[in-house]
Amino acid sequence: MASSLFLYPLVMGGLLLTNPLQPAATGATAPTTSAPTPTSPRYAWLSQLYNAQTALAARFAPPAGCQRVQVAPGSYGEWLRQLPLRPKGTAVRLHDGRLKNPQSVHAAVIDIDTGPRDLQQCADAAIRLRAEYQFTQNFRAIHFHLTSGHDIWFGDWVDGRGFQVKGEDVVPTPRPAEKPTHAALRRYLDVIFSYAGTLSLSREMRPVPLTDAQPGDVFVLGGSPGHAVTVLDVAENPATHARYALLAQSYMPAQDMHVLRNVAEPQLGAWFRLTAPGGVFETPEWEFRADALKRW
């Protein structure tokens, strides 16, 4: 859903600060990508060893006659395809432990924490997955926009450059420097979740055609209310070129990330046709316009 707090760009001395954490003297420059270390955990939040038998790809075979689209080794799409799932039949629970209502729209629950607060909602789930992948590649590549447009970098955060929201302003504020651990990432993300939402997500991603959908793309409608659903995987029929997707969401209140069930075409299980009859792409709890698909 959209952030509950809508901010506005901060202007100081006639200068628009699009990234309050970047020093004015050097400007905001994209960090250099570095290869992950051999010990970098692929799913750092797990408290137990990763088991490939629990992977999304192991649970959901492509529709009959289809093949998964190719993704590069080590890519975001490959990482999503191997996400760990909780056991079959697991219920979706809200952040406070209550059961989601309804329980009929999910085909599986992703084995990732929600957190005890009502923060990790729909856009936040898309942000969380993207950040977790980037954490395995290069932590200095992690950054997200607030609803105000301010671009907040995780590398700056751990280096001791934070921010405060004061009214409609976002003010650069020193904070204790710390190591770029996964615990630090979770603290950073909780702050991002508080001041970002579907509106900021829709602005920082670029549109792509529905027919070109790839794992990692996001269906997003920015606003209040708004919604976001992540494309976890894509398969294609080589004869007909029909394409299908596995989708994941959180919702409101914050809840377990879950793989959606295709309730409109139950014979497809969790796969959704990547078509938009009448200009609408339908998911169990939201209808998106055909042009709502976006890419990081």
Buried (B, 14 or more C-beta within 10 A) or exposed (E): BBBEBBBEBBEEEEEEBBBBBBEEEEEBEEBEEEEBEEEEEBBBBBEEEEEEEBBBBBBBEBBEEBEBBEBEEBBBBBBBBBBBBBEEEBEBBBBEEEEBEEEEBBBBBBBBBBBEEBBBBBBBBBBBBBBBBBBBBBBBBBBBBBBBBBBBBBBBBBBEBBBEBEEEBBBBBEBEEBEBEEEBBBEBBBBBBBBBBBBBBBEBBEEBEBEEBBBBBBBBBBEEEBBBBBBBBBBBBEEEEBBBBBBBBBBBBBBBBBBBBBBEEEEBBBBBBBBBEEEEBBBBBBBBEBEBBBBB
